[in-house]
Amino acid sequence: MQVTTALKAGVSLVVGLTLVLLIVGQLLGQPVLLGYVATGSMEPALNAGDGFVAVPSIVADDPEPGDVVVFDAQTLHEGGLTTHRVVEETDEGYVTKGDANPFTDQDGGEPPVTDGQIVAVAWQVNGTVVRLPHLGTLIMSVHSVVTAVFGLLAAPLGIAAAFDADGAGALLVAIGIALLGVGLLLERTGATERDTERKTNRENVIGLWSAISIVVLLLAVFATAAMVIPAGGATYEVLATENPTADPQTAAPGEVATVTRTIDNSGYVPIVAVLDTSSDGVVVEPRSTTVSLQSTSEVSVSMTAPETEGRATKTVYENRYLLVLPPSVLVWLHGIHPFVAIAAVNIVVVGVAVGVILALFGRSDFRLRSTGRKVSLSTRLDRLVDRWL
């Protein structure tokens, strides 16, 4: 019976977390396993509101003509994510086009798409995109509801700017990751099913691991949110011209233009920021930097201008991690995968929190003492004041 119960719980956890990540990945603006199209520009391969399996670019092969890619456009959709097909590969980047559009994106003013702009590749079988009908419609509906709810909650607290639609999605991703960590922690270190039932059914008793799970969940959510929400890519444009100006993003053909990137840490925990580049001809020095609480740090972004007059787009990605491990360790973990570094930070945060709770309160459950219903509220307040005076 215990095996069956554990199996059902495990399946429910996996399915639930998978659904959460699939949906909130879209809210975050970075597809996590699934993507969708909001318009009919890809008909008949994908109708408006259809979903598709999105393979993250970090694990996908280099795009080739015929592949459908999700990229961070500069002019299309006001700079939002766009799902179009690669029709040609040039030295400047990829030429893309919606199947239903009469001309390419580049004919319409969008610069060639670089590898750094591509966030996912649609999964195709025998050259046909695997289509998930109406999934996008469902996700967009959820997106609207989440945006409205977070708007109502954030405005009175004065944090509406931080928790816009993208911030809401990022926070939900944080919750998903935190729930996974909490579930694994309680599975390994929590009380057994028999002990939990016995303890939590007693009157005025809060199970130790129930209390710990709440504390750990909150810590993990906010720790992950502090790392996920500020992360993202930044696009820089360098202009090659025979007559460079004082603008740091202009240079003679083949020369290097250098701009300064400021990394701001408005939180109360030091962070380590790691910057990656996926575009050719761009170097960030230093690649990682430690930023103290309520402070800023600067790095230099050096970009090589095209060999001939014209413009080139360079992309820099920033990831940040709470400084709970040595910076060199965090950079090494980031090199494996950013999710590995985030998980390591959460493990440390969770481990320290659990250790402190156990050191302060032991392994016994929390018992709530009742003063009785006949004691008035004013008397209880007087007793509380006397206790602290």
Salt bridges, closest charged atoms under 4 A:
ASP50 OD2 - ARG131 NH1 2.85
ASP99 OD2 - ARG85 NH2 2.79
ASP105 OD2 - HIS84 ND1 2.83
ASP195 OD1 - ARG198 NH2 3.81
GLU237 OE1 - ARG311 NH1 2.85
ASP276 OD1 - ARG287 NH2 2.71
ASP276 OD2 - HIS334 NE2 2.57
GLU318 OE1 - ARG261 NH2 2.81
GLU318 OE2 - ARG320 NH2 2.79
ASP365 OD2 - ARG202 NH2 3.53
